[in-house]
Amino acid sequence: MHLVVDIGNTNLRWATWAPGQAATGSADEDAEGRPGTLGEIQGIRHHGALPMDLLAAWEALPVPERVLVGNVGGTGLGVRLAQASRSLWGVEPCFAATQAEGFGVHVAYPEPERLGVDRWLSLIAAHRRGLGPALIIDAGTAITYDILLADGRHLGGLILPGVRLLREALQAGTQIPPWADPPNPYPATQAWAADTARAITGASVHAPAALAERLRQRLRERCGTEPNLILTGGDAERIAPLLDLPVRLLPALVLEGLTLLA
């Protein structure tokens, strides 16, 4: 059993991965084509530390053969995770690093290390699934957009503040009085609002959805075929209903990328 861990800016998610236990040809094959099973995804807000609930959950796990980590949450959190892994299991974790070329993907950045490792892991997982050409959207604390062609070429992408950050930036930079989110969910079919709270909450999800549609159109023009639209990240299910396009929700994409490193 391997433990795969995705440390984001706000949340930490993990799952076990057991090679050789899925049907051959499944999406959970490892890097050598061997099947494997990704366990239930669990997550917790980390607030820059390892919560006690997380350590308690990990104490109940069998000793993993490897601990594979994608970390964009900061060096300090990575150090604390490594200490916990050594203390609990005597296992030194492996931290993923973005590669200019690897697993069939060629990164567009001239300085590949500047591409967040979570974005790279999503790219290699999507390519492994054969989903290119694709627009991959990771809707987390920040919302990232990455373009992947069928041959594994990464064309680049864009980054937008996430849903929560969009709202907080508006609050910090204006004199709009503090508001509470509406008691009812924002209706996906409603294009505008008749009160400030719904106007703000609605725009914070419509804006990233509109950018997704624009980028997908540009990609369709670029490659001459209908690209896949892939959504992952904590706010993926909030944005998906606002898209008038077929969407693939793949919540474990970063963790899938980590299994390839095993």
N, C-alpha and C positions, 0 to 999 in steps of 0.2 A: 504494500500500500504506500502511495505517495500522498503528501499533503501539498495542495496548491493554494497559494495565498495571494490575494489581490489587495494591496494597501493603496487606497485612494486618498484624495485630499480630505475627505470627511468620513468615509466608511471603510471598514476592513471586512473583506469577504473571504471565505475559504470553503474548500470541499476536499474530500478524499478522492483519489483516483487509483483504480485498481486495474493494471494492465491484464489483458487476456481473458476478460470475462463478458465481453459483449459479442453480439452476432457479427461475423466477419462482414466487412463492407459498411459498417455503421459509421456515423459521423465522429465517433469517439475512438477511431483508430489512432495509435501512437505514431511517432515520426517514422517508424520502420514498417508501417502498415499493419502492425499488430493491434487487434481490437482491445478496447479498454472501457471501463465504466466510470463515469464521473458521478460522484455521490451527490447528496442533497446540498445545495448551496446555502450556507449560513452567513449572516452578516451582523455587524454591530458598528455603532459610531465609536470612533477611537479617541477623539479629542486630544490627539497627540500622544496618547499613552496606550498601554495594553490593559483594557478593562478586566476586572476580576472575573466577570462572567465569561470572558473569552478564555482566560487561563483555566477556569473550572471545566469548560467544555473540552479543552485540549487535553486536560488530565485524564479524561475518560476515553481518549482515543488509544488504539494500539500504537506501538512504536512505529513511526513511518520509516520506510527505507530512505526516502529523500524528502526534504522540504524545499519547495520551489516557490520563489517569491517574485512578484512584480510590484515595485514600490515607487509611487509618486508622492507619498505622504511625508517625505523628509528623512534625512539621514538618521536623526535621533530615534525615530520610530523603528527604523530598520535595525539599529543597534539593539534596541530593547527586544525586538522579536528574535534576533539571533541569540541573545542571552537566554530567553525563555526556551527556545528550541534546544539549546545545549543543556539547560537545567532539567527539562522534562524528559528528554529522550537521548541526550548525548549526540545529537545530530547537528552538524554544521549546515545551515541553510544555504541554498544556491540562489543568488539574486540575479534575475534576468537583466540583460543590458541590450539596448537596441543595436542591431547589426546593420551595416550598410547593405549587405546581401546575405540572405540566409533563408532556408525553408522555402525557396522559390520566389522570394519577395526581394525586389530591389527598391530601396528607400530613396525618395526624391531629394531629401535634404542633403546639401553638400557637407554638412556636419551632422551625421546621423545621430550622434549622441544628444542632439538638441530635440530630437523627436521623442516625446514621452514614451516610456517603455510600455505603458498600457496601450497606447495607439499601435505600437509595433506588434504587440502580442495579438491584438484584434486583427491586424492585417494578415499575419501568418496563419491565424486560425481560419479566417475567411477564405484565404487562398487554398488552404488544405481542404476545405469543404467544396472547392471548385465554384465559388460564388461570384468571381469576377466576370465582367466588369461590375463594380459595386460602389455605392456610396455608403460608407460605414459611419454611423453617428453614435457616439458614446455620450449619453445625456446624464452627466453627473454634476459635480460642483461646477465644473466648466463643461461646455458642450463642444466636443470636437467632431470635425467632419473630415474624412479621409477618402480619397479617390483611389481605387484599386482597379487596374485593368486585368483582363483574363490571363495575360501572360505573366502576371506577378509584378508588373511595374506600378509603383506608387507615384502618383502625379503630384501629391501634396495635399493640402487641406486648409481648413479654416478653424478658428477657435472663437467661441462666443461665451459670454458669462452664462452660467446655468440659470435655471428658473429662479432659484432662491436668490442668487446674486443679482439678477436683473431687478428683482423687487427691492432688495436692500440698497442697491445703488440709487434707485429712484428716491427712496426714503432719505438717504444721506445727502443727496444733491439738490433737493427741492424743499419747499415749505409746505408740501402736502401734509395735512395732519395725519398722525398715525392711524392705520386702518387694521382691521381684522379680516382674515380671509372669510368670504361668504360662507354661511352655514351649509349651503348646498354646493355640490361640485359644479364647476363651470361647465355649462352645456357645450359639447363639442360642435353642435350645429349653429351655435350663436356667434355671429361675427363681430358684434359690438355690444356694449353694455350701457345701462342707464343709471349706473351708480359708480362711484370712484373705485370701491373695492373690487367689483367685478371687472371694471375696465383695466385695472392693474393686473389682477390675476389672469385675466384672459389674454392680455398682450404678452405676458411672460411665457405663455406656451404657444401662442400663435406666431411669435417672432421666430423661434427656432424651427417651427414647422415650415414657415414660408421660406426660410433660407434653404432648408432641405429640398423643397420642391424646385427652387431655382437652380441649385447645384446639380440635382438629378437631371434637369432639362439640359444643362450645359454638358453633362457627361454623355447623355444620349446623343447630342449633336456631335460630340467628339468621337464616339466609338461607333455610331451608326446602328446601334442596337439598343434594346431596352435593358438598362442596368438594374441590378438588384438594389433595393433600398433596405439596409440593415440597421436595426435599432438595438442598442444595448445600453446599460447604465440604469441608475435608479429612477430616473424620470422618463424612461422610454415609454412606459405604458400611459403616461399623461400626454405625451406628444403624438403618439401613434394615431389616436382617433381623429386628429385634426388634419391628417394627410389624406388627400384624395388620390392615393396611390397604393398599390400593393406593398405591404411592409412585412419583413421577416423580423420578428422579435427573438433575439438570441441573447438572453441575459447572462450566459456563461462564457461569452466569447473570449474575454481576457483569460479566464481560467483554462479554457480550451487551449489557448496559445501556450500557457505554461506546461500543459501535458506534453506538448511536442518537445520540450526541452528535456524530458525524462529519458 
